[in-house]
Amino acid sequence: MKNLLINSIILLTLASFLTNCSDSSVDSHSDHADAVGLRIVSSGVTIVSYIRDSAVDGVIEAQAGESSGHMDVEFYDDENDSWFIPEEDHFTLLIEIGDTTIADYWQHEGEEGGFEFHILGKKAGNTQAVFTIIHDDHPDFVSKEIPLIVSDGSSI
């Protein structure tokens, strides 16, 4: 009887946990951001985008020795057929640059983990960036590799 009670408590706790983490909506107010696409916007212009299995359209460009302008990352919600930015009090953005000797990213002080960033060009070359929505301690979305090109400053 005691084992039955303990097993019941464990099962109820596990069921509660799984139910809370199984929300499949992509609404920024939900528990998870199950995005199916990404776009990067700079000065009001979409410079990179893709949805689902489509090819990545566009590249992130920067100049060696300079910081890029402000860029925003938005995610695609196919349920509502719209783009959204997750609420920062529930989600953070992780950016991974393939070769940080070519480029890195930075965010304004106090905005770390937000969905806005700048690229710092270090030297001419090609690399890629991967954008991840982090919810608590796990990823809700991991982007495809986004091409990132740093020029020597004479071609952009």
VOSEPA-862117 format. One line per 8 residues: number of its first residue (from 1); for each residue x, y, z of N, C-alpha, C, O, CB. Coordinates in steps of 0.05 Angstrom, whole numbers, plus 32768, in hexadecimal, padded with zeros to 4 digits. Glycine has a CB too. Example, Ala and Ser with C-alpha at 12.3 -4.5 7.8 and 13.67 -1.06 7.14 Angstrom:
1) 8108,7F8E,809C,80F6,7FA6,809C,8108,7FBE,809C,811D,7FBE,80A9,80E2,7FA7,80B5  8101,7FD3,808E,8111,7FEB,808F,8102,8001,809D,810C,8017,80A1,811A,7FF4,8072
//
This chain:
1) 8010,7FE8,8000,8000,8000,8000,8011,8019,8000,800C,802C,7FF2,7FED,8000,8018  8026,8018,8011,8039,802F,8012,8046,8034,7FF7,8049,804B,7FEE,804E,802B,8028  804F,801E,7FE9,805B,8020,7FCF,8048,802B,7FBA,8050,803B,7FA9,8065,8005,7FC6  802E,8024,7FBC,801A,802E,7FAA,8017,804C,7FAE,8014,805B,7F9A,7FFF,8020,7FAF  8017,8056,7FC6,8014,8072,7FCC,802C,8081,7FC1,802A,8096,7FB4,8011,8077,7FEA  8044,8077,7FC6,805D,8084,7FBC,805D,8084,7F9E,8063,8099,7F92,8076,8075,7FC7  8056,806E,7F91,8056,806D,7F74,8041,8080,7F69,8046,808C,7F54,8050,8050,7F6A  802A,8083,7F76,8015,8095,7F6C,801F,80B2,7F6E,801B,80C1,7F5B,7FFC,8092,7F7D
9) 802C,80B9,7F83,8037,80D4,7F86,804C,80DA,7F71,804C,80EF,7F64,8044,80D8,7FA2  805D,80C6,7F6C,8072,80CA,7F57,8065,80CD,7F3C,806D,80DE,7F2C,8085,80B2,7F57  8051,80BC,7F35,8044,80BE,7F1C,8035,80D8,7F18,8035,80E4,7F03,8030,80A7,7F18  8028,80E2,7F2D,801A,80FC,7F2B,802D,8113,7F27,8028,8125,7F18,8009,8100,7F45  8044,8112,7F35,8058,8127,7F32,8063,8126,7F16,8066,813B,7F09,806E,8123,7F46  8069,810F,7F0C,8074,810C,7EF1,8060,8115,7EDC,8066,8123,7EC9,807C,80EF,7EEB  8046,810D,7EDF,8031,8115,7ECD,802E,8133,7ECD,802A,813F,7EB7,8017,8108,7ED4  802F,8140,7EE4,802D,815D,7EE6,8044,816A,7ED7,8040,817E,7EC8,802C,8166,7F03
17) 805C,8160,7EDB,8073,816C,7ECD,8071,8169,7EAF,8075,817C,7EA0,808D,815E,7ED7  806A,8151,7EA5,8068,814D,7E88,8051,815D,7E7C,8054,8167,7E66,8063,812F,7E83  803B,8161,7E8A,8026,8171,7E80,802E,818E,7E7D,8027,819B,7E69,800D,816F,7E92  803D,8198,7E90,8046,81B4,7E8F,805A,81B9,7E79,805C,81CF,7E6F,8052,81BC,7EA9  8069,81A5,7E71,807D,81A8,7E5C,8074,819D,7E41,8085,819C,7E2F,8097,819B,7E65  805B,8196,7E3E,8053,818A,7E25,8042,819D,7E14,8037,8195,7DFF,8043,8171,7E2A  803F,81B6,7E1C,8030,81CA,7E0C,803D,81CE,7DF1,8054,81D4,7DEF,802E,81E4,7E1C  802D,81CA,7DDC,8039,81CB,7DC1,8032,81E6,7DB3,8039,81E9,7D9C,802F,81B5,7DB0
25) 8026,81F8,7DC1,801F,8212,7DB4,8039,8222,7DB0,804D,821E,7DBE,800B,8222,7DC4  8038,8235,7D9E,804F,8246,7D99,804A,8262,7DA2,805A,8274,7D9D,8056,8245,7D7C  8034,8267,7DAF,802C,8281,7DB9,8042,8289,7DCE,804A,8279,7DDE,8010,8280,7DC7  804B,82A2,7DCC,8060,82AB,7DDE,8057,82AB,7DFB,8067,82AF,7E0D,8069,82C6,7DD6  803D,82A8,7E01,8033,82A7,7E1C,8032,828B,7E27,802C,8287,7E3E,8018,82B4,7E1E  8037,8277,7E16,8035,825B,7E1F,804F,8253,7E2D,8062,8262,7E2F,8030,8249,7E07  804F,823A,7E36,8066,822F,7E44,807E,822B,7E32,8095,822D,7E3A,805F,8216,7E52  8079,8224,7E19,808E,821E,7E06,808B,822F,7DEC,8074,8236,7DE5,808F,8200,7DFF
33) 80A1,8234,7DDF,80A1,8242,7DC6,80A9,822E,7DB0,80C1,822B,7DAA,80B4,825B,7DC6  8096,8220,7DA5,809B,820C,7D91,809B,8219,7D75,808A,8213,7D64,8087,81F5,7D92  80AF,822A,7D71,80B1,8238,7D57,80B9,8224,7D41,80C5,820F,7D46,80C6,824E,7D5A  80B2,822B,7D29,80B8,821A,7D12,80C8,822A,7CFD,80CD,8220,7CE7,809F,820F,7D05  80D1,8242,7D03,80E0,8252,7CF1,80EC,826A,7CFF,80E6,8270,7D17,80CF,825B,7CDA  80FD,8278,7CF1,810C,828F,7CFC,810F,82A4,7CE7,8112,829E,7CCF,8127,8286,7D08  8110,82BD,7CF0,8119,82D3,7CDE,8129,82E6,7CEF,8125,82EA,7D07,8101,82E1,7CD0  813C,82F3,7CE1,814D,8307,7CEE,8147,8321,7CDF,8148,8323,7CC7,816C,8300,7CED
41) 8141,8336,7CEF,8139,8350,7CE4,814E,8365,7CEC,8155,8366,7D04,811D,8358,7CEE  8156,8375,7CD9,8169,838A,7CDE,815E,83A4,7CD1,8159,83A4,7CB9,8186,8384,7CD3  815B,83B9,7CE0,814F,83D2,7CD6,8135,83CE,7CC8,812F,83DB,7CB4,8163,83DF,7CC3  8124,83BC,7CD3,810A,83B7,7CC8,8109,83A6,7CAF,80F4,83A1,7CA4,80FE,83D1,7CC1  8120,839B,7CA7,8122,838A,7C8F,812A,836E,7C97,813D,836A,7CA7,8136,8396,7C7B  811B,835A,7C8D,8122,833E,7C92,813B,8337,7C82,813B,8339,7C6A,810A,832B,7C8C  8150,832F,7C90,8169,8329,7C82,816E,830A,7C81,817D,8301,7C70,8181,8336,7C90  8161,82FB,7C92,8163,82DE,7C93,8148,82D3,7C9B,813B,82DE,7CAC,8179,82D4,7CA6
49) 813F,82BD,7C8D,8127,82B0,7C96,8126,8293,7C8C,8133,828C,7C78,810E,82C0,7C8C  8116,8283,7C9A,810F,8269,7C91,80F7,825F,7CA2,80F4,8267,7CB9,8127,8254,7C92  80E7,824E,7C96,80D1,8241,7CA4,80D3,8223,7C9F,80D6,821A,7C88,80B5,824D,7C9B  80D1,8214,7CB4,80D1,81F7,7CB3,80EA,81EC,7CA4,8101,81F2,7CAC,80B8,81EC,7CA6  80E6,81DD,7C8F,80FC,81D0,7C81,8106,81E0,7C69,8117,81D7,7C5A,80F3,81B5,7C78  80FC,81F9,7C66,8105,8209,7C4F,8123,8210,7C53,812D,8210,7C6A,80F4,8223,7C4C  8130,8217,7C3E,814C,8220,7C3F,814D,823B,7C4D,813A,824B,7C4C,8158,8221,7C23  8164,8240,7C5A,8168,825A,7C66,816B,826F,7C50,817B,826B,7C3D,8181,825A,7C79
57) 815C,8284,7C51,815D,8299,7C3D,816B,82B1,7C4A,8160,82BD,7C5C,8140,82A1,7C33  8182,82B8,7C40,8191,82CF,7C49,81A9,82C8,7C5A,81AE,82B0,7C60,817F,82E1,7C5A  81B8,82DC,7C62,81D0,82D9,7C72,81D2,82F1,7C85,81C7,8306,7C81,81EA,82D7,7C60  81E1,82EC,7C9B,81E8,8302,7CAD,8203,830D,7CA3,8215,82FD,7C9F,81E9,82F9,7CCB  8205,8327,7C9F,821E,8333,7C96,8229,8346,7CAA,821A,8354,7CB8,821A,8341,7C7B  8243,8347,7CAC,8250,835A,7CBE,826B,8361,7CB1,8274,8355,7C9E,8255,834D,7CDB  8277,8376,7CBC,8291,837F,7CB3,82A6,8379,7CC8,82A1,837C,7CE0,8291,839D,7CAC  82BE,8371,7CC0,82D4,836C,7CD3,82DA,8385,7CE2,82DC,839B,7CD7,82ED,8361,7CC4
65) 82DE,8383,7CFC,82E5,8399,7D0D,82CE,83AC,7D14,82D2,83C1,7D20,82FA,83A9,7CFF  82B6,83A4,7D0D,829E,83B5,7D13,8288,83A5,7D1F,8287,838C,7D1D,8295,83C3,7CFA  8276,83B3,7D2C,825E,83A7,7D37,8247,83AD,7D24,8244,83C3,7D1A,8258,83B2,7D54  8236,8399,7D20,821F,839D,7D0E,820A,83AF,7D1C,820C,83B5,7D34,8213,8382,7D06  81F6,83B6,7D0D,81DF,83C4,7D18,81CF,83B0,7D28,81D5,8398,7D28,81CE,83D1,7D02  81BB,83BA,7D35,81A8,83AA,7D45,8199,8396,7D34,818F,839D,7D1E,8195,83BC,7D54  8196,837D,7D3D,8187,8369,7D30,8174,835C,7D44,817A,8359,7D5B,8199,8353,7D23  815C,8355,7D3A,8148,8347,7D4A,8143,832B,7D3F,8145,8327,7D27,812D,8357,7D4A
73) 813F,8318,7D51,8138,82FD,7D49,811A,82F8,7D4F,8111,82FD,7D65,814A,82E7,7D58  810C,82EF,7D3B,80EF,82E9,7D3E,80EB,82CC,7D35,80FB,82C1,7D26,80DD,82FD,7D2D  80D6,82C0,7D40,80D1,82A4,7D3B,80B6,82A0,7D2E,80A4,82B0,7D33,80D4,8293,7D54  80B2,828B,7D1E,8099,8287,7D10,8087,8274,7D1F,808F,825E,7D27,809F,827D,7CF4  806E,827C,7D22,8059,826C,7D2F,8046,8264,7D19,8036,8274,7D0F,804A,827D,7D45  8047,824A,7D0F,8036,8242,7CF9,8019,823E,7D02,8007,823E,7CF1,8041,8229,7CEE  8014,823B,7D1B,7FF9,8238,7D25,7FE9,8252,7D21,7FD2,8252,7D19,7FF8,8230,7D43  7FF7,8269,7D26,7FEA,8283,7D23,7FF3,8291,7D09,7FEB,82A8,7D04,7FF0,8294,7D3B
81) 8004,8284,7CFA,800F,8290,7CE1,801A,82AC,7CE6,8013,82BF,7CD9,7FF9,8291,7CCB  802C,82AD,7CFA,8037,82C7,7D01,8053,82C4,7D0D,805C,82AF,7D15,8025,82D6,7D15  8062,82DB,7D0E,807D,82DC,7D1A,807A,82E6,7D36,8068,82F6,7D3C,8090,82EE,7D09  808B,82DD,7D48,8089,82E6,7D64,80A5,82E7,7D70,80B8,82DA,7D67,8077,82D4,7D74  80A7,82F6,7D86,80BF,82F7,7D96,80B6,82EC,7DB2,80A4,82F7,7DBE,80CC,8314,7D98  80C3,82D7,7DBC,80BB,82CC,7DD6,80BE,82E1,7DEC,80CF,82F3,7DEB,80CC,82B3,7DDD  80AE,82DE,7E01,80B0,82F0,7E18,80CA,82EA,7E27,80D0,82D3,7E2D,8098,82EC,7E2B  80DA,82FF,7E2B,80F4,82FB,7E37,80F4,82F2,7E54,8109,82E8,7E5D,8103,8315,7E35
89) 80DE,82F5,7E62,80DE,82EB,7E7E,80DB,82CD,7E7F,80DE,82C1,7E95,80C8,82F9,7E8E  80D4,82C0,7E69,80D1,82A3,7E68,80E5,8296,7E56,80EA,827E,7E59,80B5,829C,7E5F  80F1,82A5,7E44,8103,8299,7E2F,811B,82AB,7E2C,811A,82C3,7E31,80F4,8296,7E14  8131,829E,7E24,8149,82AD,7E1D,8154,82A3,7E03,814D,828D,7DFA,815F,82AA,7E34  8164,82B4,7DF6,8170,82AD,7DDC,818D,82A6,7DE1,819C,82B4,7DEE,816E,82C5,7DC8  8195,828F,7DD6,81B1,8287,7DD5,81BA,8288,7DB8,81AD,827D,7DA7,81B4,826A,7DE2  81D1,8295,7DB3,81DC,8296,7D99,81F7,8288,7D99,8208,828F,7DAA,81DF,82B4,7D8F  81FB,8275,7D87,8214,8268,7D85,8221,826E,7D6A,8215,8268,7D55,8211,8249,7D89
97) 8238,827A,7D6A,8247,8280,7D52,825B,8269,7D4D,826A,8262,7D5F,8256,829C,7D54  825A,825F,7D34,826B,8248,7D2D,8289,824D,7D31,8297,823D,7D3D,8267,8240,7D11  8293,8264,7D27,82AF,826B,7D2A,82B1,8286,7D36,82AE,829A,7D28,82BE,8269,7D0E  82B7,8288,7D4F,82B8,82A2,7D5D,82D1,82B1,7D58,82D5,82C7,7D62,82B5,829D,7D7B  82E3,82A6,7D47,82FA,82B6,7D3E,82F2,82C8,7D27,8300,82DB,7D21,8312,82A4,7D37  82DC,82C1,7D1A,82D1,82D1,7D03,82BD,82E5,7D0D,82BE,82FD,7D05,82C4,82BF,7CEE  82AB,82DD,7D1F,8296,82EF,7D28,828D,82E6,7D44,8290,82CF,7D4C,827F,82F0,7D15  8281,82F8,7D52,8273,82F2,7D6B,825B,8304,7D6C,8256,8314,7D5B,8287,82F7,7D84
105) 824B,8300,7D81,8234,8312,7D84,8235,8320,7D9F,8244,8317,7DB1,8219,8302,7D82  8227,8335,7DA2,8225,8342,7DBC,8209,834E,7DBF,81FA,8353,7DAB,823A,8359,7DBF  8201,8352,7DD8,81E7,835D,7DDF,81EC,8374,7DF3,81FF,8373,7E02,81D4,8348,7DEA  81DA,8387,7DF2,81DD,839E,7E04,81DC,8395,7E21,81CE,8381,7E28,81C7,83B3,7DFF  81EB,83A2,7E32,81EB,839C,7E4F,81CF,839D,7E5A,81C0,83B0,7E55,81FE,83AF,7E5F  81C7,8388,7E68,81AD,8386,7E73,8199,8379,7E61,8182,8373,7E69,81A3,83A2,7E7B  81A1,8374,7E48,818F,8367,7E34,819A,834C,7E2C,8191,8340,7E18,818C,8379,7E1C  81AD,8341,7E3B,81B9,8327,7E34,81A3,8312,7E35,8192,8311,7E47,81CF,8320,7E48
113) 81A2,8301,7E20,818E,82EC,7E1E,8175,82F6,7E10,8163,82E6,7E0B,8187,82E2,7E39  8173,8310,7E0A,815D,831B,7DFB,815E,8313,7DDE,8171,8306,7DD5,815B,8339,7DFE  814A,831B,7DCF,8148,8313,7DB3,8152,8329,7DA0,8148,832A,7D89,812B,830C,7DAD  8164,8339,7DA9,8172,834D,7D99,8190,8349,7D9C,8199,8341,7DB2,8169,836A,7DA2  819F,834E,7D87,81BB,834A,7D88,81CA,835A,7D73,81BD,8366,7D61,81C2,832C,7D84  81E4,835B,7D75,81F6,8367,7D61,820C,8352,7D5B,8212,8341,7D6C,8203,8382,7D6C  8216,8353,7D43,822D,8342,7D3B,8246,8352,7D3B,8247,8369,7D31,8228,8335,7D1F  825B,8348,7D47,8275,8355,7D47,8287,8345,7D34,828E,832E,7D39,8282,8355,7D64
121) 828D,8352,7D1D,829F,8346,7D0A,82BC,8347,7D14,82C6,835C,7D1B,829D,8354,7CEE  82C9,8330,7D14,82E5,832F,7D1E,82F9,832E,7D07,830D,833C,7D07,82E9,8317,7D30  82F3,831D,7CF3,8304,831C,7CDC,82F4,8311,7CC4,82DF,8304,7CC9,831E,8309,7CE1  82FC,8316,7CAC,82ED,830E,7C95,82EC,82EF,7C94,82FF,82E1,7C99,82FB,8318,7C7B  82D4,82E5,7C8D,82D0,82C8,7C8B,82B3,82C1,7C8D,82A1,82D2,7C91,82E0,82BA,7CA0  82AE,82A7,7C8A,8292,829D,7C8C,8290,828A,7CA4,82A2,827A,7CA9,828B,828E,7C71  827A,828C,7CB1,8273,827A,7CC7,8255,8277,7CC8,8247,827D,7CB4,827F,8284,7CE3  824A,826E,7CDE,822D,826C,7CE0,8225,8272,7CFD,8236,8272,7D0F,8223,8250,7CD8
129) 820B,8278,7D00,8200,827D,7D1B,81E8,826A,7D1F,81D9,8265,7D0B,81F8,829B,7D1F  81E4,8261,7D37,81CD,8251,7D3E,81BF,825F,7D55,81CB,8267,7D68,81D5,8233,7D46  81A4,8263,7D52,8194,8271,7D66,8182,825D,7D74,8174,824D,7D68,8183,8287,7D58  8183,825E,7D8F,8173,824C,7D9F,8162,825B,7DB3,816B,826D,7DC1,8186,8238,7DAE  8148,8254,7DB4,8136,825E,7DC9,813A,824B,7DE1,8134,8233,7DDF,8118,8260,7DBF  8142,8257,7DF7,8145,8247,7E10,812D,824D,7E22,8127,8265,7E27,8160,824E,7E1E  8120,8238,7E2B,810A,823A,7E3E,8113,822C,7E57,8118,8214,7E57,80EF,822E,7E33  8116,823B,7E6D,8121,8230,7E86,813D,8225,7E7F,814F,8235,7E7A,810E,821A,7E92
137) 8141,820B,7E80,815B,8200,7E7B,815D,81EE,7E63,816F,81DE,7E60,8164,81F0,7E94  8149,81F1,7E50,814A,81E0,7E39,8142,81F0,7E20,8134,8204,7E22,8136,81C8,7E3C  814B,81E7,7E08,8144,81F5,7DF0,8127,81EE,7DE6,811F,81D7,7DE7,8158,81EE,7DD9  8119,8203,7DDE,80FF,81FF,7DD2,8101,8200,7DB3,80EF,81F6,7DA5,80EB,8215,7DDC  8116,820C,7DA9,811A,820F,7D8C,8138,8212,7D87,8145,8221,7D95,810A,8227,7D80  8142,8204,7D73,815E,8208,7D6A,815C,820C,7D4C,8151,81FC,7D3D,8170,81EF,7D71  8168,8223,7D44,8166,822A,7D27,8179,8219,7D16,818B,820B,7D20,816D,8247,7D23  8175,821B,7CFD,8188,8211,7CE9,81A1,8222,7CEC,81A0,8238,7CF8,817D,8210,7CCC
145) 81B7,821A,7CE0,81CF,822B,7CDF,81C9,8242,7CCC,81C1,823E,7CB5,81E8,821B,7CD5  81CE,825A,7CD6,81C9,8273,7CC6,81E4,827D,7CBC,81F6,8281,7CCD,81BA,8289,7CD7  81E8,8280,7CA2,8201,828A,7C98,8208,82A6,7CA3,81F7,82B7,7CA5,8201,828A,7C79  8221,82A9,7CAA,822B,82C3,7CB5,8245,82C9,7CA6,8258,82BA,7CA7,8230,82C2,7CD4  8245,82DF,7C98,825C,82E7,7C87,8267,8301,7C92,8259,8315,7C95,8254,82EA,7C69  8281,8300,7C97,828F,8319,7CA0,82A2,8321,7C89,82B2,8311,7C80,829F,8315,7CBB  829E,8339,7C7F,82AF,8344,7C6A,82C5,8354,7C76,82C5,835B,7C8D,829F,8354,7C56  82D9,835A,7C65,82F0,836A,7C6E,82E8,8388,7C70,82F9,8398,7C78,8308,8367,7C5C
153) 82D0,838E,7C6A,82C7,83AA,7C6C,82C4,83B8,7C52,82B7,83CE,7C51,82DA,83B9,7C7D  82CF,83AD,7C3D,82CE,83BB,7C23,82B6,83B2,7C11,82B0,83BF,7BFD,82E8,83B7,7C14  82A9,839C,7C18,8294,8392,7C07,8277,8395,7C12,8264,838E,7C04,8299,8375,7C01  8274,839E,7C2A,8259,83A2,7C35,8252,83C0,7C33,823C,83C7,7C3B,8256,8398,7C52
//
